[in-house]
């Protein structure tokens, strides 16, 4: 009955449209009606749809529940440095370097991520593929951003002003919300030098108020942040090693 009524209503609208082409009309009143398609009285699972979906869901569950590594401790965020941030930055840095070699481009001088992009912690013991998807649910990709020394210092001061961030390949201290005693791969920072920074495309395109990165030259690695972490853990597991992260003072308050 509902379908018939809607059909009549559609026909009526069509006739009104045809007639309006011959004369100018003024809308006098607009009426609307809400149709509720699901409520508490219609909450049963469609068994035929469930049977269709279940094999795909079961296959997905098997993949997502696959153990890809083991961790000796729970990994959580922290400032100015945290176990989770160290893992994420080191994992991305490691895989990005090998990817850069394959693409025949120069790899990054240091890596910078943001704590806000890490959505949960990682447990002690088994780490599953699902854990990494929950940690990084976004489709963000890793990119290399080419910066002048002045822009790189601006980024480092941004990190200092925010009390720290996940980084790799760099050590620095924070004093009065400024970056000091900066060393990149063991070498003192030089404002006259150009630097290549590995980060996510979200941050590289100005996210998190990093607007000064938007116009910088970028090189894509065609590598998702999440996938880099998974590849790193899988390689670690193949070697028979477990994840053992220790704070190393890469960012400290002075």
N, C-alpha and C positions, 0 to 999 in steps of 0.2 A: 504493500500500500504506500509506503514511504517513497519508493522509487517512482510510482505512478504520479504521486503528488509533485515530486521534484520535476518530473518530465513536463507536467502541465505548467509548472511555474516557469521553467526554461522557455516553453513555447510562448507564454504570455510576455516574457521579457523580449523575445525576438519580435513579436508583433508590435510592441511598444516602440522598439527601435526602428522598425520599418515606417511606422506612422510618424515618428519624430523626424524622419528625413524629409517629410513633406511640409512640416510646420514646426515652428519654434515652440518648444515646451519649457516650462519652468518646473523644477522639482519642488513639490509641495511637502512631501514627507518621505522619510527613509525609515524602513522597518527592517529589523534583522532578527534572526532566530538562531539560537545556539543548539547544535546537535551533539549530544554526548555519545561518544563511540565506545567508551569503556568506563565502567564503574564497578563498585563492589559486587554488583549482581551479575557481572559478566567477567569474572576473573579466572575462569578455568583455562588451563593450557590446552591449546589446540593440539590434539594427539598426532594428527597427520603432519602438522608443521614441525612438531618436536621430533618425530621420527626422521624427518628430512634433515634437520639441523644436527641431531645428536652425533652422527659419525664425524662431522667436521669439528664439532666441539670436542669430542673425545680425542681426535688427532691433535688439535690445538693444545689441549691440556697436557698430553704426553710431551709435546715439544716444550711448552712453557715450564713444566715441572722437572725438566732435565737438569741434573746437577752439573754445573760447568766448572766449579772450583770449590775450594774449601778455605775458610778464613780462620786464623788463629784467635781473632778477637772481633767483637762487634765494631762496626765502623759507623761513626756518627759525625755530624758537622761540628765545626768549632771555629772560633776566631781568637787570635789572628791566624791560627793554623788548626786544622782538624784532620783526624785519620781518614774520614771519608773524602775530604777535599784533596788530600795528598794522593789517595788512590786514584780518584777520578782524573786529576791532572797528569799524574805519571802514566796512567794507562793510555790516555789520549795522546800524550807526547810520544810514547814508545811506538804505538801503531802508526801515528802520523809520520814519523821519521822513515819507517820502512815503506810507507805508501808514497812518500815524496821521492824516494829512490826509484821506485817503479815508474813514477810519472816524470822522472828526470827533471825535477825542480829542487831548488835549495830548500832544505827543511827549516823549521822555525828556530829562533834563538831562545825563546821561552814560551811557555804555555800559560794562558790565563782563562779561567772559567769563573762562574759565579755560584755562590752557595744557594741562591734562590732557584737555580735550575736543577738542583739535586733535591728530589721531592720526598725522599724517605731515607732511612738508614739501611745498612746491610748487616745481616745477622752473623753471629759467631757460628762456625760449622759450615754446613752445606749452603752454597749460594746457587740458586737456580736461575735459569733464563728469565723466569717471571720476576725475580727480585730485581734484575737489571732493568726490565721494562717498567717496573714500579718506581725505580730510582730515577729513570730518565724516560718518561712517557711521551716526550715530544719528538718530533721528526727533525730536530735541529741537526745541521751538518757542520763538520769542522772545516774551517777556512784559514788560510794564512794571510794575515794583514801586514802590508808593508808600511812601516812608520818611520818618520824622521826621529832623530834623537829627542827633539823637543816634544813630539807627540807621544813617544814612548814614556818620557818622564811624566807627561800629563796623565797617562794611563796608570803609572805606578803611584802617583799622588792620589789618583782616584781610588786605587786599592787601599792606600793608607787611610784616606778619609773615611772609608767604609769599614775600617777596623780589620782588614784582611780579606783574602779571597783564595780559592784554590789555585795554586800556581805550581809550575815545574820548571827546572832549569834556572832558577833565580833565588837569591837570598837578599833580604833587605830588613831594615828595622823601621819602625814607625815612631816618629817623634813629632808631637804637636800636629798630628794628622798629615804629616809629610813623610815621604820615603827618603831614607838616608842609608848610607853604607851599602849601596846597591852593587851586587855582583851578578853578572849573567854568565852562566857556565864557568864560574870561577874567576872571571875577568871583571875589573871595575867598569861600571857604567860610563859611557862616553856620550856626551850630548851631541857631539859632532858626527856620530856614527848613525847609520840607518839600521833598523832592527825589523826582524820578521817575527810576528807574534801569532801563535796558534790560538784560536778561540772558536766559539760557536758562531754560526751565521747570524743568530739572533743578536748577539752582542756586537758583532762586526757591523751590523746594519743600524746601529744606534740604540739598541735596546738597553734597558736599565740606565737610561740617561747618558749613554756613551755616544752622544751625537757627533763628537769630533772624529769618530771612526768611520762615519758613514761614507765619506768621499775618498777614503784611502784605497789604494790599489789592493785588490783581493785575488787570491788564487784558490780555486776550489779543489778539494781532494776527493770529491764524490764519496765521502765517508761520513756516516752518521755518528754522532757522539756516542749514542747507545751501542752501536755496532763495534766501535773502537774498544769500548770496555769489555764487551763480550769476547772479541778476538783476543784481547790481552789475557783474560781469565782462561780461555781455552788453551792458549799457548802455555800458560803457567801450569795448567793441569796436565798437559801432555808431558811436561818435563818431570811430573811427579812432585811438584812444589805446591805448597799452600800459600795463601796470601798472608803476609806478615808485615803489617805497616807500623812504622814507628815514627813519631814526631821527630823531625830533625832540625827544627829551628829555622826553616826557610823564610818564615816571616815572624818577627819578634817585636814586642813593644820595648822601646829603649828605656 
